[in-house]
Amino acid sequence: MEEKLSTLYLRDGQNALRYVQSLNQELRPIATEAIFECLRLDYPLNNLEITSKARELLRRRLQRN
């Protein structure tokens, strides 16, 4: 997973792996999932889109439980 993230860059030029590593340890998995979901949906890779997608993914998980 880290290898894939290391090849991606956010719109501001920041490396996606460094972006994820800058987050709290608990948030890293959902942020990584959100990045790949943004790519799948052809959303721009920026903090706003990643955060929005991560919140949506967390809401879905909570609704399932």
FENCOR-V227644 format. One record per pair of residues at least 12 apart in sequence whose ideal C-beta (glycine too) atoms are under 10 Angstrom apart, sorted by the first residue. I is the first residue (numbers start at 1). J is the second residue. Records with the same first field share a line. If there is no record, write none. Layout:
I = J + J
This chain:
1 = 17 + 20 + 28 + 29 + 32 + 33 + 36
2 = 16 + 17 + 20 + 21 + 32
3 = 17
4 = 16 + 17 + 32 + 35 + 36 + 39
5 = 17 + 18 + 19 + 20 + 21 + 31 + 32 + 35 + 36
6 = 18
8 = 20 + 35 + 36 + 38 + 39 + 45
9 = 45
10 = 35 + 38 + 44 + 45 + 46 + 47 + 49 + 50
11 = 44 + 45 + 46 + 47 + 48 + 49
12 = 45 + 46 + 47
14 = 45 + 46 + 47
16 = 31 + 32 + 35 + 36 + 39 + 45 + 50
17 = 32 + 35
19 = 31 + 32 + 35 + 45 + 47 + 50
20 = 32 + 34 + 35 + 50
23 = 50 + 54
27 = 51 + 54 + 58
29 = 54
30 = 50 + 53 + 54 + 55 + 57 + 58 + 61
31 = 47 + 50 + 51 + 53 + 54 + 57
32 = 50 + 54
33 = 50 + 53 + 54 + 57 + 58
34 = 49 + 50 + 51 + 52 + 53 + 54 + 55 + 56 + 57 + 58
35 = 49 + 50 + 53 + 54
36 = 53
37 = 49 + 50 + 53 + 54 + 56 + 57
38 = 50 + 52 + 53 + 54
40 = 53
41 = 53
